[in-house]
Amino acid sequence: MTTSVQWEFIAACLREELAEYGSLLGLFERQQRFLFERDANAVLRLANEIEAQARALGVTRDRRERAVASFAEAIALPRSSSLRSLLPHIEADARPLLEALIAEVNTLLHRVRRTSRHNHSLLSRAVEVHQETLQLLRPNSFTRTYTPAGRLSVAATQPASTLRAAG
């Protein structure tokens, strides 16, 4: 494979990766909307879609990394070379395209991470509020302990039976 064909394949891999990141970001944004709407069933359904999309993204990222490693090997550089470090070995006319694709992948990656962290915080807070509410309603049903890491852990104790046998 010539270096021209290789950089074109790398560009195609980057485009595919961009599409996958965009899809994942869209799912996280939908999840966020459902969180704000307090639609627990939709959040739960979307969790499976997010997992599947994350796996698909992993496959495309691995494909792009293999293409970059193959290109590096073809020009006698270490397989671990980053795409950015390989840019000087790519035709000058193709560099702006690859630089733009790399920048866009990085931008989407940061947006996905930020949105994922935000959603995680919202979910964590929702669980905390739910636990606090349950503790107020049934305070004797929970015990508080500390984890080895020093965090507070709240566990449900054995629920008291509400039915008693007569006789």
C-alpha positions, 0 to 999 in steps of 0.5 A: 500500500502506498503512503498516499493510499495509507493516509487516505485510509487513515483519514477514512478511519478518522471520519468513521471515528468522528461519526461514532463519537458524534453518535455517543455524544448524541446519546449522552445528550439524550440521557441528560435530557431524560435525567432532567425530565426524570424519566428513569425508564428512558435513562435505563433503556438508553444505558444499553445503547450507550454501552453498545455505542461505546463498544462500536467506538472502541472498534473504530478507534482500534482500527484507526490505531492499527492503520496509524501503526501500519503507516508508521511501520511502512515508513520505518518508524516505531509502531507506537508513533502518534499520528501527529508525529507522522504528519511530516511524512504525509503529503503536504496537501493532505496534512491540513485535512488530517490535522483538522480531523485530529482536532475534531476527534479531540474536541468531540472526545473532550465533549463526550468525557465532559457530558459523561462526567456530568451525567454521572454526577446527575445520576449519583446525586439522584441515587443519593437523594433517593437513599436519603428519602428512603432513610427518612421514611424507614430510618431503622432499615439502613446502617451506615458504615465506612468503606476501606477508602473512607467513604460513607456507605449506606446499606439496607438491613434485613427488612422487618417483616410486616406480616406475622403468623397468627396462632 
